[in-house]
């Protein structure tokens, strides 16, 4: 899955800025900009967190496998007066890092877009290798509550100017065997009842029990040093990880 152009447009229209509470959480995790060192944001999307952190003085670099998201991110960077080469199109396994980092963040539950066991394992191994000794990674996972998500359909629409509306239609089901919510998404740009363009994609979101995730990470040279559950709603947990001692 790689977010396309209409998905990026809907996402940026719906979520143009990070929630203040969540941005504050990550600035507290990072500490002062002068002492935070170099910071990596894997799965940075269109820069909803990355660009505000740059404005606050943090030295942040990022990547995302979606070319549409990185295009939007580079536009944000240019508008804010930052060089676009701070970000690149890449997945975790392809990311070309010139150095390792003091801190890394994966906000907004994005890590849960890695739905397959092999992708999760490969990514944790890669993230471990991108951190300096003593470095820290804070990532959010989407969590499984007392009951599994139910199948459902939904629709949302947003005005995008010039008399146009972007409409997102979703249909979801729960894959209990993989603990994954599968969502079929259709995006349509409409003006005066006419569909101007359309895009479809399938999104998979891995839902975790926090105890299971904590048990998983030591196998990849990481240990949990902090866990915040419910800070951003009942459906996510933020875990701080650091490389284990050799």
N, C-alpha and C positions, 0 to 999 in steps of 0.2 A: 504494500500500500504506500502510495506517495501522493500527498495532497496536490490536486490539480489547481488550475487557474481560478475556477469558480469557487472551489472550496476555500482557497486563499482569500478571495474577495469577500465571501460570506464571513469568514473568520475575522478578518480585519475590520469589517463593518460592525460586526457584533461585539468584538472585544478589542477596541482600539488601544487600550492601555491596561497595564496589569492592575489587579485589585490592590488598593493601597495596603490592606492588611497582609497580603502575600508578599508584596514588594518589601514591606517593612521586615517581614520574617527573614527574607534573604539578605537584606542589608545587615541585619543583626548576626546572621550566620557568617557573613563575610568579614564583619568588623569594619574598621575604618578603611577608607579607600587607600590611604597612604601606606597602610601596613598589610593589606590583603594579598599583595603579590599579583601574580598572573592568574587569570580566571578563565575557565572554559565552560561554555554552555553547549553541550551536545543537544541535538534535537531543538535548536533555537527557534525554529519556525520563522516567522516574519519579523522577529526582533522585539516582540512585545515586552520582554524583560531586558533583553540585551541592550537596547538603545537607552532606556531610562537609567540603567546602571552605568553606562558610559557617561551620561550627563552628570551623574553623581560623582564622577571621577575614577571609577573602577576601570582597570585594564582588562577588558573582556574580549574574548574571541569565541566564535561559534561556528557550528556547521549544522546542516540539515540535508536529508536525502531528497527533499522536494525542491526542484528547481524553481517552481512558482513561488514557494515561500522565500527562498533565498533572493529571488528577484525583488520581492516586496521588501525584504530586509535591507538590501543594498540601497533601495530608494529611500528608506527611512534613514539609513546611515548618511547618505549624501545630504538629505534635508537637514540633518542635525549637525552637519559639518565634520563628519568622521569618514575616514577612508573606507571604501567598500571591501577592501581586501582583508578586513577583519573576519569575514565569513566566507565559507565555501560550500559547494554542493558535495555532500558526502554522507554515507552512513557511518556507523561506528567502526566497522571493519575497514572502510576505505579511507578514513580521515588521515590526511597527511600532516602530522604535527611536527613542527620544527624543534619543539622542546616539550618538556613535561610541565605540569601546572601545579600551583599552590592550592587552588580550590577549583571545584567544579560544581555546577548546579544543573538539575533537570527539573524545572518547576512544572506545575499544572497537570500532573499525572501523566506526562508524555511518555515516561518509561513504560507504562502499561500498554502502549501501542506495540510493544514487542510481545506478541502473543504466543509465539512458539518457544518451547523449552530451549531448543538449540540457539535461537536468537538471544534469549535472555542470558544463557550461559556464556556465549561468545562476547556479548556486550559487557557483562560484568568483568570478564577477563581483560577486555580491552580498556575499560575504564580504570581498572587497577593499574595498568601500564601507563596511563596518561597522567597519573598523580606522582608528585615528588614524594620521597619518604617523609612521613608526617603530614602529608597533604590530606585534605578532606573533600568528600563528595556528599552533597545533599541532594537527594532525589525523592520525588513523590511517586507513590504507587496508588492506583485505585484499589479499593478494598471491598471485600465481599462481606455484606452484612449478615443478619440473621436469616434472611431469605434471599434466594437467587432472583435476579431481575426477571420480570415477566416479559413475554413477547408483546410487541406493541407497534403502533404506527403513529406518526406525528407529522406536523407541518408548521413551518415558521416562515415569515416573510419580512424582508427589510428593504426600506427605500435606499436606493444607491444614486439618486440624482438623475437629471435629464428625463424625468417622468418614468424611470425604470425601477423595477422591483426585482430582487433576487429571492427566490422561493426554494427552501430546503424541505424536501419530503423524505422521511425516514421510515424504515421498517426493520425492526430488530427481533432477534431471537437469541436464546441462551443455549450455548453449547456446554452442557454440564461436564462432559468428559474432559474438556480442556480448560474449564473455568474461564470461558471467553464469551463476552457479549459481542455478537456479530450484528453490524448495522449496515444495511444497504441504503446508501444516500443518493438522492437525485437532486441536482441543482439546476434551476431554470431562471434565466433572466427574461423578464416579461415587461412589455410596454403596451398599454392599451389593449390588453388581452392577447397580444401576439407574443409567442415564444421566440425570442431573438437568438438564444443559444442555450445549450443544455450539456450537462456533464454528470456522469454517474461514477460512483466508486463504492468500494466495500471497506468498511473500517472494522477492525477487530480490537477489542479492549480486554486485556487480561485483568481479572479481578483476583486479588490475593488475600489470603489470611496473613496478617502481619507476622504471626509466629512462624509460618512456613517460609516467608521471605527471609526472616532473620536466620533461620536454620540453613538457608541456601548459601548465603554470601561467604561464609568462611572457606568454602571449597575453592574460591577464586581469589584468595589472598586478601580478603577484606574482613573487617569486623565492625559491628554496629556500636557507635559510641553515644547515640542519642536517637530517640524516636518520639515524634509528636503526632498523636492521633487526634483527629477531630478539629484541628486548628482551622481548616478550610472547609468544614462540613464533615459529616459522618462518613463520607465515601472515599476519603483520601488519608494517607499517612505520609509524613515526611521523615525519612531516615537519614541520619548522618553516618557515613562510613569513612573508614580510614584504612590504609594498607596495614596488614598484619606485619608484625616483626618477622623477619626471615628466621 
